[in-house]
Amino acid sequence: MGEDELHELQTALEQLRACVCSQDDDEFTRILSDLEFAILEIDKWPVSFFEDLEEFLKDPNFLSLASSWKLLYFINNNWEHLSERKKERLRDVLADTFDKHWNWMGAFLTSEILGKHYADEQTLGTLARLAKTARLPERSLAPHGIGILARTTEQEALRRLAIHELQELKESESEEVRAEAQIALGKLSSS
């Protein structure tokens, strides 16, 4: 990566930080959109860039932005730039901040990323726990992630466990969780 690209990333990160401080959602979205194009020219993210993105996801001021979920969208769109170590670090951050985004889209995208990119027993356990303990309405999005995990995994035993979990969630005390579990099961039977 050249000096120009590195400078461009650092400038974008500084601008994003300023948006978090000022709570300027529109500007945050614009800068992130520009960054999406700039990142196309870069083969591998510098370590510090990922660490800065990770820090955003841990920052309550960032999470209070209505558009905080767009950073998850950005990361998901650029998944190939993350090393296995970075992906593993991100898993914990995603689980910890599942229901902390101001906008429910944060939980929606988190459930999709977890279900698609971390289709294993650990993630199934995490999503099952979130379906019971996360705040509402975000809690209702955990079954969506379990359904994606069931469709993504190539392990039949894990798929059966995910379906079993969804069937249990159909009996949840939360009407929203029950409804989402039913939708996820419906998508599984139609695929």
C-alpha positions in Angstrom: 0.0 0.0 0.0 1.3 3.4 -0.9 1.6 6.5 1.2 -1.3 8.1 -0.7 -3.7 5.3 0.1 -2.6 5.1 3.7 -3.1 8.9 4.1 -6.5 8.6 2.5 -7.5 5.9 5.0 -6.2 7.9 8.0 -8.0 11.0 6.8 -11.3 9.1 6.4 -10.9 7.7 9.9 -10.3 11.1 11.4 -13.4 12.4 9.6 -15.4 9.5 10.9 -14.2 10.2 14.4 -15.3 13.8 14.1 -18.8 12.7 12.9 -19.1 10.4 15.9 -18.2 13.4 18.2 -20.7 15.7 16.5 -23.3 12.9 16.0 -23.5 13.8 12.3 -25.2 10.8 10.7 -25.4 12.2 7.2 -21.7 13.1 7.1 -20.8 9.7 8.6 -22.8 8.0 5.9 -21.2 10.1 3.1 -17.6 9.5 4.3 -18.2 5.8 4.7 -19.6 5.7 1.2 -16.5 7.4 -0.1 -14.3 5.0 1.8 -16.1 2.1 0.1 -14.7 3.3 -3.2 -11.3 4.1 -1.9 -10.9 0.7 -0.3 -11.4 -0.9 -3.8 -7.8 0.1 -4.6 -6.3 -1.6 -1.5 -5.5 -5.3 -1.5 -5.0 -5.6 2.3 -6.2 -3.4 5.1 -3.4 -2.1 7.3 -3.6 -3.5 10.9 -4.3 -0.1 12.4 -7.3 0.5 10.0 -9.1 -2.7 11.3 -8.2 -1.7 14.9 -9.8 1.7 14.4 -13.0 0.2 13.0 -13.1 -2.2 15.9 -12.8 0.7 18.3 -15.7 2.4 16.6 -17.8 -0.7 17.2 -16.9 -0.6 20.9 -17.7 3.1 21.4 -21.1 3.9 22.9 -21.0 7.3 21.1 -20.6 5.6 17.8 -23.3 3.0 18.6 -25.7 5.9 19.3 -25.5 7.0 15.7 -28.6 6.0 13.8 -26.3 5.0 10.9 -23.8 2.9 13.0 -25.1 -0.2 11.3 -23.6 1.0 8.0 -20.1 0.2 9.4 -21.2 -3.4 9.8 -22.4 -3.3 6.2 -19.1 -1.9 5.1 -17.2 -4.6 7.0 -19.4 -7.3 5.6 -18.9 -6.0 2.0 -15.1 -6.1 2.5 -14.9 -9.4 4.4 -12.0 -10.6 2.2 -9.8 -7.9 3.7 -9.9 -9.4 7.2 -7.4 -12.0 8.3 -8.6 -15.0 10.3 -7.3 -13.5 13.5 -9.2 -10.3 12.8 -12.4 -12.2 12.0 -12.1 -14.0 15.3 -11.6 -10.8 17.3 -14.6 -9.3 15.5 -16.8 -12.2 16.5 -16.7 -11.2 20.1 -17.2 -7.5 19.4 -20.3 -8.4 17.3 -21.8 -10.5 20.0 -21.1 -7.9 22.7 -22.7 -5.1 20.7 -25.6 -7.0 19.2 -28.3 -5.0 20.9 -26.3 -1.8 21.5 -26.8 0.0 18.2 -29.3 2.8 18.2 -30.9 1.4 15.0 -32.3 -2.1 14.9 -30.4 -2.6 11.6 -27.2 -3.1 13.8 -28.7 -6.3 15.3 -30.0 -7.4 11.9 -26.7 -7.1 10.2 -24.9 -8.6 13.2 -27.1 -11.6 13.1 -26.5 -12.0 9.3 -22.7 -11.7 9.7 -22.6 -14.2 12.6 -24.9 -16.7 10.8 -23.1 -16.4 7.5 -19.4 -16.0 8.4 -19.3 -17.9 11.7 -21.5 -20.9 11.1 -20.3 -23.0 14.0 -21.5 -24.3 17.4 -20.1 -21.4 19.3 -22.1 -18.9 17.2 -25.2 -21.0 17.5 -24.8 -20.8 21.2 -24.2 -17.1 21.1 -27.3 -16.4 18.9 -29.4 -18.7 21.1 -28.3 -16.8 24.2 -29.0 -13.5 22.5 -32.5 -14.7 21.5 -33.2 -15.1 25.2 -31.3 -12.2 26.8 -30.8 -9.3 24.4 -33.1 -6.3 24.7 -36.2 -6.1 22.5 -36.8 -5.5 19.7 -33.2 -6.6 18.8 -33.6 -9.9 20.5 -36.1 -10.9 17.9 -33.4 -10.7 15.2 -31.3 -13.5 16.7 -33.5 -16.3 15.2 -32.8 -14.7 11.8 -29.1 -15.3 12.3 -29.8 -18.9 13.4 -31.7 -19.5 10.3 -28.8 -18.1 8.2 -26.4 -20.3 10.1 -28.6 -23.3 9.4 -28.6 -22.5 5.6 -24.9 -21.7 5.5 -23.4 -24.7 7.4 -22.3 -27.8 5.5 -22.4 -29.8 8.8 -25.7 -31.6 9.0 -25.5 -32.1 12.7 -25.1 -28.3 13.2 -28.0 -27.7 10.9 -30.2 -30.0 13.0 -29.1 -28.2 16.2 -30.0 -24.8 14.6 -33.4 -26.1 13.5 -34.0 -27.5 17.0 -33.1 -24.1 18.5 -35.5 -22.4 16.2 -38.2 -24.8 17.1 -37.6 -24.0 20.8 -37.6 -20.3 20.1 -41.1 -20.7 18.6 -42.2 -21.2 22.2 -40.4 -18.0 23.4 -42.2 -15.7 25.9 -41.5 -12.9 23.3 -44.0 -12.7 20.5 -41.4 -11.0 18.3 -38.9 -13.9 18.9 -41.6 -16.5 18.2 -42.5 -14.8 14.9 -38.9 -14.5 13.7 -38.3 -18.2 14.6 -41.3 -19.1 12.5 -40.1 -17.0 9.6 -36.6 -18.6 9.8 -38.0 -22.1 9.9 -40.2 -21.2 6.9 -37.2 -20.1 4.9 -35.4 -23.3 5.8 -38.3 -25.5 4.6 -38.5 -23.6 1.3 -34.8 -23.9 0.5 
